[in-house]
Amino acid sequence: MTGDLDVEMATDREVDEGLFAREKGGFYHDGRFQDLNQVIAHYARALRLSLSDTEKADLIQFPKSL
């Protein structure tokens, strides 16, 4: 076992180390993204989305409108 004992003990899989963030801040379940731009870039690559700059800006503005 390594650093994230609660998750590793629950799943008994070392690969689950660091699955949950212990520190506040950032985006995503483990805080790996500093801002929504990084989140959008990640999903655009992962899902092979061709988003225009306007569409990316709209995605960033949408949560602010709620």
N, CA, C, O and CB atoms as a CASP TS submission, in Angstrom:
PFRMAT TS
TARGET T0000
AUTHOR 0000-0000-0000
METHOD Language model
MODEL 1
PARENT N/A
ATOM      1  N   MET     1       0.841  -1.196   0.000  1.00  0.00           N
ATOM      2  CA  MET     1       0.000   0.000   0.000  1.00  0.00           C
ATOM      3  C   MET     1       0.872   1.241   0.000  1.00  0.00           C
ATOM      4  O   MET     1       2.008   1.229   0.473  1.00  0.00           O
ATOM      5  CB  MET     1      -0.949   0.009   1.216  1.00  0.00           C
ATOM      6  N   THR     2       0.318   2.299  -0.536  1.00  0.00           N
ATOM      7  CA  THR     2       1.065   3.546  -0.616  1.00  0.00           C
ATOM      8  C   THR     2       0.344   4.632   0.149  1.00  0.00           C
ATOM      9  O   THR     2      -0.100   4.390   1.271  1.00  0.00           O
ATOM     10  CB  THR     2       1.273   3.968  -2.071  1.00  0.00           C
ATOM     11  N   GLY     3       0.209   5.839  -0.425  1.00  0.00           N
ATOM     12  CA  GLY     3      -0.250   6.992   0.328  1.00  0.00           C
ATOM     13  C   GLY     3      -1.724   7.139   0.623  1.00  0.00           C
ATOM     14  O   GLY     3      -2.069   7.631   1.697  1.00  0.00           O
ATOM     15  N   ASP     4      -2.606   6.745  -0.259  1.00  0.00           N
ATOM     16  CA  ASP     4      -4.035   7.004  -0.095  1.00  0.00           C
ATOM     17  C   ASP     4      -4.705   5.776   0.507  1.00  0.00           C
ATOM     18  O   ASP     4      -5.439   5.058  -0.172  1.00  0.00           O
ATOM     19  CB  ASP     4      -4.692   7.377  -1.450  1.00  0.00           C
ATOM     20  N   LEU     5      -4.446   5.547   1.785  1.00  0.00           N
ATOM     21  CA  LEU     5      -4.829   4.294   2.412  1.00  0.00           C
ATOM     22  C   LEU     5      -6.329   4.051   2.445  1.00  0.00           C
ATOM     23  O   LEU     5      -6.762   2.908   2.301  1.00  0.00           O
ATOM     24  CB  LEU     5      -4.301   4.256   3.791  1.00  0.00           C
ATOM     25  N   ASP     6      -7.132   5.088   2.629  1.00  0.00           N
ATOM     26  CA  ASP     6      -8.564   4.849   2.741  1.00  0.00           C
ATOM     27  C   ASP     6      -9.134   4.246   1.459  1.00  0.00           C
ATOM     28  O   ASP     6      -9.922   3.303   1.521  1.00  0.00           O
ATOM     29  CB  ASP     6      -9.289   6.147   3.074  1.00  0.00           C
ATOM     30  N   VAL     7      -8.754   4.766   0.323  1.00  0.00           N
ATOM     31  CA  VAL     7      -9.254   4.236  -0.941  1.00  0.00           C
ATOM     32  C   VAL     7      -8.627   2.889  -1.233  1.00  0.00           C
ATOM     33  O   VAL     7      -9.320   1.958  -1.643  1.00  0.00           O
ATOM     34  CB  VAL     7      -8.975   5.210  -2.087  1.00  0.00           C
ATOM     35  N   GLU     8      -7.327   2.772  -1.028  1.00  0.00           N
ATOM     36  CA  GLU     8      -6.657   1.495  -1.289  1.00  0.00           C
ATOM     37  C   GLU     8      -7.221   0.393  -0.403  1.00  0.00           C
ATOM     38  O   GLU     8      -7.423  -0.730  -0.866  1.00  0.00           O
ATOM     39  CB  GLU     8      -5.145   1.626  -1.065  1.00  0.00           C
ATOM     40  N   MET     9      -7.475   0.697   0.858  1.00  0.00           N
ATOM     41  CA  MET     9      -8.012  -0.322   1.751  1.00  0.00           C
ATOM     42  C   MET     9      -9.427  -0.709   1.338  1.00  0.00           C
ATOM     43  O   MET     9      -9.810  -1.873   1.454  1.00  0.00           O
ATOM     44  CB  MET     9      -7.998   0.174   3.203  1.00  0.00           C
ATOM     45  N   ALA    10     -10.195   0.241   0.863  1.00  0.00           N
ATOM     46  CA  ALA    10     -11.570  -0.044   0.455  1.00  0.00           C
ATOM     47  C   ALA    10     -11.618  -0.891  -0.806  1.00  0.00           C
ATOM     48  O   ALA    10     -12.482  -1.757  -0.945  1.00  0.00           O
ATOM     49  CB  ALA    10     -12.332   1.251   0.234  1.00  0.00           C
ATOM     50  N   THR    11     -10.686  -0.641  -1.733  1.00  0.00           N
ATOM     51  CA  THR    11     -10.724  -1.351  -3.008  1.00  0.00           C
ATOM     52  C   THR    11      -9.687  -2.451  -3.092  1.00  0.00           C
ATOM     53  O   THR    11      -9.779  -3.324  -3.956  1.00  0.00           O
ATOM     54  CB  THR    11     -10.523  -0.387  -4.141  1.00  0.00           C
ATOM     55  N   ASP    12      -8.695  -2.423  -2.204  1.00  0.00           N
ATOM     56  CA  ASP    12      -7.580  -3.372  -2.204  1.00  0.00           C
ATOM     57  C   ASP    12      -6.825  -3.340  -3.530  1.00  0.00           C
ATOM     58  O   ASP    12      -6.313  -4.360  -3.991  1.00  0.00           O
ATOM     59  CB  ASP    12      -8.090  -4.790  -1.927  1.00  0.00           C
ATOM     60  N   ARG    13      -6.762  -2.150  -4.138  1.00  0.00           N
ATOM     61  CA  ARG    13      -6.044  -1.987  -5.404  1.00  0.00           C
ATOM     62  C   ARG    13      -5.105  -0.799  -5.296  1.00  0.00           C
ATOM     63  O   ARG    13      -5.548   0.330  -5.085  1.00  0.00           O
ATOM     64  CB  ARG    13      -7.032  -1.797  -6.590  1.00  0.00           C
ATOM     65  N   GLU    14      -3.817  -1.046  -5.438  1.00  0.00           N
ATOM     66  CA  GLU    14      -2.833   0.023  -5.342  1.00  0.00           C
ATOM     67  C   GLU    14      -3.065   1.081  -6.411  1.00  0.00           C
ATOM     68  O   GLU    14      -2.733   2.250  -6.214  1.00  0.00           O
ATOM     69  CB  GLU    14      -1.424  -0.541  -5.462  1.00  0.00           C
ATOM     70  N   VAL    15      -3.634   0.675  -7.540  1.00  0.00           N
ATOM     71  CA  VAL    15      -3.887   1.611  -8.632  1.00  0.00           C
ATOM     72  C   VAL    15      -4.843   2.732  -8.207  1.00  0.00           C
ATOM     73  O   VAL    15      -4.869   3.793  -8.831  1.00  0.00           O
ATOM     74  CB  VAL    15      -4.458   0.865  -9.837  1.00  0.00           C
ATOM     75  N   ASP    16      -5.623   2.502  -7.157  1.00  0.00           N
ATOM     76  CA  ASP    16      -6.583   3.506  -6.698  1.00  0.00           C
ATOM     77  C   ASP    16      -5.961   4.575  -5.811  1.00  0.00           C
ATOM     78  O   ASP    16      -6.665   5.463  -5.330  1.00  0.00           O
ATOM     79  CB  ASP    16      -7.697   2.835  -5.956  1.00  0.00           C
ATOM     80  N   GLU    17      -4.652   4.503  -5.588  1.00  0.00           N
ATOM     81  CA  GLU    17      -3.996   5.524  -4.789  1.00  0.00           C
ATOM     82  C   GLU    17      -4.229   6.892  -5.414  1.00  0.00           C
ATOM     83  O   GLU    17      -4.091   7.053  -6.627  1.00  0.00           O
ATOM     84  CB  GLU    17      -2.487   5.234  -4.659  1.00  0.00           C
ATOM     85  N   GLY    18      -4.576   7.865  -4.606  1.00  0.00           N
ATOM     86  CA  GLY    18      -4.764   9.228  -5.086  1.00  0.00           C
ATOM     87  C   GLY    18      -6.057   9.451  -5.826  1.00  0.00           C
ATOM     88  O   GLY    18      -6.223  10.484  -6.475  1.00  0.00           O
ATOM     89  N   LEU    19      -6.979   8.513  -5.747  1.00  0.00           N
ATOM     90  CA  LEU    19      -8.231   8.646  -6.478  1.00  0.00           C
ATOM     91  C   LEU    19      -9.036   9.846  -6.010  1.00  0.00           C
ATOM     92  O   LEU    19      -9.696  10.508  -6.812  1.00  0.00           O
ATOM     93  CB  LEU    19      -9.054   7.388  -6.333  1.00  0.00           C
ATOM     94  N   PHE    20      -8.985  10.122  -4.730  1.00  0.00           N
ATOM     95  CA  PHE    20      -9.739  11.245  -4.198  1.00  0.00           C
ATOM     96  C   PHE    20      -8.792  12.298  -3.648  1.00  0.00           C
ATOM     97  O   PHE    20      -7.802  11.978  -2.989  1.00  0.00           O
ATOM     98  CB  PHE    20     -10.712  10.778  -3.112  1.00  0.00           C
ATOM     99  N   ALA    21      -9.101  13.542  -3.923  1.00  0.00           N
ATOM    100  CA  ALA    21      -8.252  14.642  -3.453  1.00  0.00           C
ATOM    101  C   ALA    21      -8.443  14.839  -1.957  1.00  0.00           C
ATOM    102  O   ALA    21      -9.561  14.770  -1.445  1.00  0.00           O
ATOM    103  CB  ALA    21      -8.571  15.952  -4.216  1.00  0.00           C
ATOM    104  N   ARG    22      -7.359  15.081  -1.279  1.00  0.00           N
ATOM    105  CA  ARG    22      -7.432  15.386   0.151  1.00  0.00           C
ATOM    106  C   ARG    22      -7.331  16.882   0.391  1.00  0.00           C
ATOM    107  O   ARG    22      -7.637  17.367   1.480  1.00  0.00           O
ATOM    108  CB  ARG    22      -6.324  14.655   0.915  1.00  0.00           C
ATOM    109  N   GLU    23      -6.907  17.599  -0.617  1.00  0.00           N
ATOM    110  CA  GLU    23      -6.777  19.041  -0.489  1.00  0.00           C
ATOM    111  C   GLU    23      -7.874  19.711  -1.296  1.00  0.00           C
ATOM    112  O   GLU    23      -8.302  19.189  -2.326  1.00  0.00           O
ATOM    113  CB  GLU    23      -5.381  19.520  -0.952  1.00  0.00           C
ATOM    114  N   LYS    24      -8.320  20.844  -0.838  1.00  0.00           N
ATOM    115  CA  LYS    24      -9.345  21.586  -1.566  1.00  0.00           C
ATOM    116  C   LYS    24      -8.709  22.379  -2.686  1.00  0.00           C
ATOM    117  O   LYS    24      -7.532  22.737  -2.625  1.00  0.00           O
ATOM    118  CB  LYS    24     -10.123  22.517  -0.626  1.00  0.00           C
ATOM    119  N   GLY    25      -9.485  22.643  -3.691  1.00  0.00           N
ATOM    120  CA  GLY    25      -9.004  23.439  -4.800  1.00  0.00           C
ATOM    121  C   GLY    25      -8.859  22.611  -6.052  1.00  0.00           C
ATOM    122  O   GLY    25      -8.693  21.392  -6.004  1.00  0.00           O
ATOM    123  N   GLY    26      -8.924  23.283  -7.145  1.00  0.00           N
ATOM    124  CA  GLY    26      -8.795  22.591  -8.407  1.00  0.00           C
ATOM    125  C   GLY    26     -10.101  21.961  -8.851  1.00  0.00           C
ATOM    126  O   GLY    26     -11.099  21.976  -8.131  1.00  0.00           O
ATOM    127  N   PHE    27     -10.069  21.415 -10.040  1.00  0.00           N
ATOM    128  CA  PHE    27     -11.234  20.780 -10.624  1.00  0.00           C
ATOM    129  C   PHE    27     -10.943  19.310 -10.857  1.00  0.00           C
ATOM    130  O   PHE    27      -9.784  18.902 -10.923  1.00  0.00           O
ATOM    131  CB  PHE    27     -11.639  21.470 -11.936  1.00  0.00           C
ATOM    132  N   TYR    28     -11.973  18.535 -10.979  1.00  0.00           N
ATOM    133  CA  TYR    28     -11.928  17.096 -11.209  1.00  0.00           C
ATOM    134  C   TYR    28     -11.848  16.417  -9.855  1.00  0.00           C
ATOM    135  O   TYR    28     -11.584  17.079  -8.851  1.00  0.00           O
ATOM    136  CB  TYR    28     -10.718  16.691 -12.121  1.00  0.00           C
ATOM    137  N   HIS    29     -12.067  15.132  -9.803  1.00  0.00           N
ATOM    138  CA  HIS    29     -12.142  14.440  -8.520  1.00  0.00           C
ATOM    139  C   HIS    29     -10.841  14.502  -7.730  1.00  0.00           C
ATOM    140  O   HIS    29     -10.855  14.347  -6.509  1.00  0.00           O
ATOM    141  CB  HIS    29     -12.522  13.007  -8.741  1.00  0.00           C
ATOM    142  N   ASP    30      -9.727  14.725  -8.403  1.00  0.00           N
ATOM    143  CA  ASP    30      -8.456  14.757  -7.681  1.00  0.00           C
ATOM    144  C   ASP    30      -7.767  16.113  -7.735  1.00  0.00           C
ATOM    145  O   ASP    30      -6.612  16.239  -7.329  1.00  0.00           O
ATOM    146  CB  ASP    30      -7.534  13.712  -8.234  1.00  0.00           C
ATOM    147  N   GLY    31      -8.462  17.123  -8.230  1.00  0.00           N
ATOM    148  CA  GLY    31      -7.916  18.471  -8.251  1.00  0.00           C
ATOM    149  C   GLY    31      -6.817  18.695  -9.266  1.00  0.00           C
ATOM    150  O   GLY    31      -6.051  19.649  -9.137  1.00  0.00           O
ATOM    151  N   ARG    32      -6.716  17.841 -10.275  1.00  0.00           N
ATOM    152  CA  ARG    32      -5.591  17.926 -11.216  1.00  0.00           C
ATOM    153  C   ARG    32      -5.655  19.113 -12.162  1.00  0.00           C
ATOM    154  O   ARG    32      -4.632  19.507 -12.722  1.00  0.00           O
ATOM    155  CB  ARG    32      -5.521  16.677 -12.021  1.00  0.00           C
ATOM    156  N   PHE    33      -6.826  19.686 -12.351  1.00  0.00           N
ATOM    157  CA  PHE    33      -6.958  20.822 -13.262  1.00  0.00           C
ATOM    158  C   PHE    33      -7.109  22.113 -12.466  1.00  0.00           C
ATOM    159  O   PHE    33      -7.892  22.184 -11.519  1.00  0.00           O
ATOM    160  CB  PHE    33      -8.164  20.629 -14.210  1.00  0.00           C
ATOM    161  N   GLN    34      -6.358  23.117 -12.857  1.00  0.00           N
ATOM    162  CA  GLN    34      -6.367  24.389 -12.129  1.00  0.00           C
ATOM    163  C   GLN    34      -7.562  25.265 -12.471  1.00  0.00           C
ATOM    164  O   GLN    34      -7.979  26.087 -11.656  1.00  0.00           O
ATOM    165  CB  GLN    34      -5.101  25.145 -12.412  1.00  0.00           C
ATOM    166  N   ASP    35      -8.118  25.098 -13.670  1.00  0.00           N
ATOM    167  CA  ASP    35      -9.243  25.936 -14.080  1.00  0.00           C
ATOM    168  C   ASP    35     -10.091  25.207 -15.115  1.00  0.00           C
ATOM    169  O   ASP    35      -9.729  24.128 -15.582  1.00  0.00           O
ATOM    170  CB  ASP    35      -8.744  27.283 -14.645  1.00  0.00           C
ATOM    171  N   LEU    36     -11.216  25.806 -15.464  1.00  0.00           N
ATOM    172  CA  LEU    36     -12.127  25.179 -16.421  1.00  0.00           C
ATOM    173  C   LEU    36     -11.522  25.059 -17.812  1.00  0.00           C
ATOM    174  O   LEU    36     -11.891  24.159 -18.565  1.00  0.00           O
ATOM    175  CB  LEU    36     -13.413  25.963 -16.497  1.00  0.00           C
ATOM    176  N   ASN    37     -10.607  25.941 -18.165  1.00  0.00           N
ATOM    177  CA  ASN    37      -9.928  25.819 -19.461  1.00  0.00           C
ATOM    178  C   ASN    37      -9.228  24.469 -19.575  1.00  0.00           C
ATOM    179  O   ASN    37      -9.294  23.815 -20.615  1.00  0.00           O
ATOM    180  CB  ASN    37      -8.909  26.965 -19.652  1.00  0.00           C
ATOM    181  N   GLN    38      -8.560  24.057 -18.504  1.00  0.00           N
ATOM    182  CA  GLN    38      -7.857  22.779 -18.512  1.00  0.00           C
ATOM    183  C   GLN    38      -8.829  21.600 -18.562  1.00  0.00           C
ATOM    184  O   GLN    38      -8.556  20.593 -19.216  1.00  0.00           O
ATOM    185  CB  GLN    38      -6.963  22.665 -17.282  1.00  0.00           C
ATOM    186  N   VAL    39      -9.952  21.725 -17.877  1.00  0.00           N
ATOM    187  CA  VAL    39     -10.966  20.669 -17.907  1.00  0.00           C
ATOM    188  C   VAL    39     -11.504  20.507 -19.327  1.00  0.00           C
ATOM    189  O   VAL    39     -11.607  19.391 -19.838  1.00  0.00           O
ATOM    190  CB  VAL    39     -12.122  20.986 -16.922  1.00  0.00           C
ATOM    191  N   ILE    40     -11.841  21.617 -19.950  1.00  0.00           N
ATOM    192  CA  ILE    40     -12.381  21.583 -21.310  1.00  0.00           C
ATOM    193  C   ILE    40     -11.349  21.032 -22.286  1.00  0.00           C
ATOM    194  O   ILE    40     -11.691  20.239 -23.164  1.00  0.00           O
ATOM    195  CB  ILE    40     -12.827  22.988 -21.748  1.00  0.00           C
ATOM    196  N   ALA    41     -10.115  21.434 -22.146  1.00  0.00           N
ATOM    197  CA  ALA    41      -9.057  20.925 -23.023  1.00  0.00           C
ATOM    198  C   ALA    41      -8.900  19.413 -22.855  1.00  0.00           C
ATOM    199  O   ALA    41      -8.722  18.694 -23.838  1.00  0.00           O
ATOM    200  CB  ALA    41      -7.718  21.636 -22.726  1.00  0.00           C
ATOM    201  N   HIS    42      -8.966  18.939 -21.629  1.00  0.00           N
ATOM    202  CA  HIS    42      -8.853  17.502 -21.364  1.00  0.00           C
ATOM    203  C   HIS    42      -9.958  16.728 -22.076  1.00  0.00           C
ATOM    204  O   HIS    42      -9.686  15.757 -22.783  1.00  0.00           O
ATOM    205  CB  HIS    42      -8.907  17.228 -19.852  1.00  0.00           C
ATOM    206  N   TYR    43     -11.211  17.162 -21.886  1.00  0.00           N
ATOM    207  CA  TYR    43     -12.322  16.437 -22.491  1.00  0.00           C
ATOM    208  C   TYR    43     -12.364  16.600 -24.006  1.00  0.00           C
ATOM    209  O   TYR    43     -12.779  15.686 -24.719  1.00  0.00           O
ATOM    210  CB  TYR    43     -13.627  16.903 -21.892  1.00  0.00           C
ATOM    211  N   ALA    44     -11.946  17.735 -24.489  1.00  0.00           N
ATOM    212  CA  ALA    44     -11.895  17.930 -25.940  1.00  0.00           C
ATOM    213  C   ALA    44     -10.920  16.926 -26.565  1.00  0.00           C
ATOM    214  O   ALA    44     -11.209  16.338 -27.607  1.00  0.00           O
ATOM    215  CB  ALA    44     -11.473  19.392 -26.286  1.00  0.00           C
ATOM    216  N   ARG    45      -9.766  16.735 -25.922  1.00  0.00           N
ATOM    217  CA  ARG    45      -8.798  15.748 -26.420  1.00  0.00           C
ATOM    218  C   ARG    45      -9.327  14.330 -26.254  1.00  0.00           C
ATOM    219  O   ARG    45      -9.308  13.539 -27.198  1.00  0.00           O
ATOM    220  CB  ARG    45      -7.456  15.893 -25.687  1.00  0.00           C
ATOM    221  N   ALA    46      -9.799  14.012 -25.052  1.00  0.00           N
ATOM    222  CA  ALA    46     -10.227  12.652 -24.729  1.00  0.00           C
ATOM    223  C   ALA    46     -11.409  12.203 -25.587  1.00  0.00           C
ATOM    224  O   ALA    46     -11.489  11.041 -25.986  1.00  0.00           O
ATOM    225  CB  ALA    46     -10.595  12.558 -23.257  1.00  0.00           C
ATOM    226  N   LEU    47     -12.313  13.119 -25.862  1.00  0.00           N
ATOM    227  CA  LEU    47     -13.513  12.787 -26.631  1.00  0.00           C
ATOM    228  C   LEU    47     -13.411  13.199 -28.092  1.00  0.00           C
ATOM    229  O   LEU    47     -14.361  13.059 -28.862  1.00  0.00           O
ATOM    230  CB  LEU    47     -14.717  13.442 -26.009  1.00  0.00           C
ATOM    231  N   ARG    48     -12.242  13.710 -28.456  1.00  0.00           N
ATOM    232  CA  ARG    48     -11.983  14.161 -29.832  1.00  0.00           C
ATOM    233  C   ARG    48     -13.043  15.149 -30.316  1.00  0.00           C
ATOM    234  O   ARG    48     -13.626  14.999 -31.390  1.00  0.00           O
ATOM    235  CB  ARG    48     -11.928  12.959 -30.780  1.00  0.00           C
ATOM    236  N   LEU    49     -13.266  16.152 -29.491  1.00  0.00           N
ATOM    237  CA  LEU    49     -14.225  17.210 -29.819  1.00  0.00           C
ATOM    238  C   LEU    49     -13.513  18.337 -30.549  1.00  0.00           C
ATOM    239  O   LEU    49     -12.383  18.689 -30.212  1.00  0.00           O
ATOM    240  CB  LEU    49     -14.920  17.747 -28.542  1.00  0.00           C
ATOM    241  N   SER    50     -14.159  18.884 -31.523  1.00  0.00           N
ATOM    242  CA  SER    50     -13.618  20.045 -32.239  1.00  0.00           C
ATOM    243  C   SER    50     -14.396  21.273 -31.789  1.00  0.00           C
ATOM    244  O   SER    50     -15.347  21.690 -32.450  1.00  0.00           O
ATOM    245  CB  SER    50     -13.707  19.859 -33.802  1.00  0.00           C
ATOM    246  N   LEU    51     -13.996  21.837 -30.686  1.00  0.00           N
ATOM    247  CA  LEU    51     -14.697  22.993 -30.134  1.00  0.00           C
ATOM    248  C   LEU    51     -14.029  24.275 -30.603  1.00  0.00           C
ATOM    249  O   LEU    51     -12.806  24.409 -30.575  1.00  0.00           O
ATOM    250  CB  LEU    51     -14.727  22.933 -28.595  1.00  0.00           C
ATOM    251  N   SER    52     -14.860  25.210 -31.033  1.00  0.00           N
ATOM    252  CA  SER    52     -14.336  26.524 -31.410  1.00  0.00           C
ATOM    253  C   SER    52     -13.999  27.302 -30.135  1.00  0.00           C
ATOM    254  O   SER    52     -14.399  26.909 -29.040  1.00  0.00           O
ATOM    255  CB  SER    52     -15.367  27.313 -32.292  1.00  0.00           C
ATOM    256  N   ASP    53     -13.279  28.382 -30.281  1.00  0.00           N
ATOM    257  CA  ASP    53     -12.968  29.238 -29.132  1.00  0.00           C
ATOM    258  C   ASP    53     -14.246  29.780 -28.507  1.00  0.00           C
ATOM    259  O   ASP    53     -14.329  29.920 -27.286  1.00  0.00           O
ATOM    260  CB  ASP    53     -12.048  30.400 -29.553  1.00  0.00           C
ATOM    261  N   THR    54     -15.236  30.084 -29.327  1.00  0.00           N
ATOM    262  CA  THR    54     -16.517  30.588 -28.829  1.00  0.00           C
ATOM    263  C   THR    54     -17.232  29.515 -28.012  1.00  0.00           C
ATOM    264  O   THR    54     -17.790  29.813 -26.956  1.00  0.00           O
ATOM    265  CB  THR    54     -17.410  31.052 -29.997  1.00  0.00           C
ATOM    266  N   GLU    55     -17.221  28.280 -28.488  1.00  0.00           N
ATOM    267  CA  GLU    55     -17.866  27.193 -27.745  1.00  0.00           C
ATOM    268  C   GLU    55     -17.166  26.947 -26.414  1.00  0.00           C
ATOM    269  O   GLU    55     -17.823  26.701 -25.402  1.00  0.00           O
ATOM    270  CB  GLU    55     -17.875  25.904 -28.578  1.00  0.00           C
ATOM    271  N   LYS    56     -15.856  27.012 -26.411  1.00  0.00           N
ATOM    272  CA  LYS    56     -15.106  26.849 -25.155  1.00  0.00           C
ATOM    273  C   LYS    56     -15.447  27.968 -24.177  1.00  0.00           C
ATOM    274  O   LYS    56     -15.647  27.725 -22.987  1.00  0.00           O
ATOM    275  CB  LYS    56     -13.584  26.827 -25.427  1.00  0.00           C
ATOM    276  N   ALA    57     -15.510  29.195 -24.688  1.00  0.00           N
ATOM    277  CA  ALA    57     -15.871  30.334 -23.825  1.00  0.00           C
ATOM    278  C   ALA    57     -17.284  30.180 -23.271  1.00  0.00           C
ATOM    279  O   ALA    57     -17.542  30.504 -22.112  1.00  0.00           O
ATOM    280  CB  ALA    57     -15.758  31.657 -24.604  1.00  0.00           C
ATOM    281  N   ASP    58     -18.192  29.686 -24.103  1.00  0.00           N
ATOM    282  CA  ASP    58     -19.572  29.448 -23.654  1.00  0.00           C
ATOM    283  C   ASP    58     -19.614  28.414 -22.538  1.00  0.00           C
ATOM    284  O   ASP    58     -20.355  28.577 -21.569  1.00  0.00           O
ATOM    285  CB  ASP    58     -20.449  28.986 -24.829  1.00  0.00           C
ATOM    286  N   LEU    59     -18.829  27.356 -22.665  1.00  0.00           N
ATOM    287  CA  LEU    59     -18.791  26.327 -21.624  1.00  0.00           C
ATOM    288  C   LEU    59     -18.249  26.884 -20.302  1.00  0.00           C
ATOM    289  O   LEU    59     -18.689  26.482 -19.226  1.00  0.00           O
ATOM    290  CB  LEU    59     -17.933  25.140 -22.085  1.00  0.00           C
ATOM    291  N   ILE    60     -17.314  27.788 -20.392  1.00  0.00           N
ATOM    292  CA  ILE    60     -16.772  28.401 -19.180  1.00  0.00           C
ATOM    293  C   ILE    60     -17.779  29.368 -18.556  1.00  0.00           C
ATOM    294  O   ILE    60     -17.864  29.462 -17.332  1.00  0.00           O
ATOM    295  CB  ILE    60     -15.459  29.136 -19.495  1.00  0.00           C
ATOM    296  N   GLN    61     -18.527  30.072 -19.368  1.00  0.00           N
ATOM    297  CA  GLN    61     -19.491  31.041 -18.860  1.00  0.00           C
ATOM    298  C   GLN    61     -20.759  30.400 -18.324  1.00  0.00           C
ATOM    299  O   GLN    61     -21.403  30.967 -17.441  1.00  0.00           O
ATOM    300  CB  GLN    61     -19.845  32.013 -19.937  1.00  0.00           C
ATOM    301  N   PHE    62     -21.133  29.241 -18.830  1.00  0.00           N
ATOM    302  CA  PHE    62     -22.394  28.627 -18.436  1.00  0.00           C
ATOM    303  C   PHE    62     -22.545  28.455 -16.913  1.00  0.00           C
ATOM    304  O   PHE    62     -23.566  28.880 -16.373  1.00  0.00           O
ATOM    305  CB  PHE    62     -22.524  27.287 -19.109  1.00  0.00           C
ATOM    306  N   PRO    63     -21.585  27.857 -16.200  1.00  0.00           N
ATOM    307  CA  PRO    63     -21.767  27.716 -14.741  1.00  0.00           C
ATOM    308  C   PRO    63     -21.909  29.057 -14.023  1.00  0.00           C
ATOM    309  O   PRO    63     -22.561  29.143 -12.983  1.00  0.00           O
ATOM    310  CB  PRO    63     -20.594  26.956 -14.148  1.00  0.00           C
ATOM    311  N   LYS    64     -21.306  30.088 -14.573  1.00  0.00           N
ATOM    312  CA  LYS    64     -21.409  31.419 -13.963  1.00  0.00           C
ATOM    313  C   LYS    64     -22.815  31.984 -14.078  1.00  0.00           C
ATOM    314  O   LYS    64     -23.200  32.863 -13.307  1.00  0.00           O
ATOM    315  CB  LYS    64     -20.417  32.376 -14.613  1.00  0.00           C
ATOM    316  N   SER    65     -23.587  31.480 -15.044  1.00  0.00           N
ATOM    317  CA  SER    65     -24.942  32.002 -15.257  1.00  0.00           C
ATOM    318  C   SER    65     -25.966  31.334 -14.347  1.00  0.00           C
ATOM    319  O   SER    65     -27.107  31.790 -14.263  1.00  0.00           O
ATOM    320  CB  SER    65     -25.352  31.813 -16.709  1.00  0.00           C
ATOM    321  N   LEU    66     -25.582  30.285 -13.679  1.00  0.00           N
ATOM    322  CA  LEU    66     -26.530  29.558 -12.825  1.00  0.00           C
ATOM    323  C   LEU    66     -26.738  30.220 -11.491  1.00  0.00           C
ATOM    324  O   LEU    66     -27.507  29.723 -10.668  1.00  0.00           O
ATOM    325  CB  LEU    66     -26.061  28.154 -12.607  1.00  0.00           C
TER
END
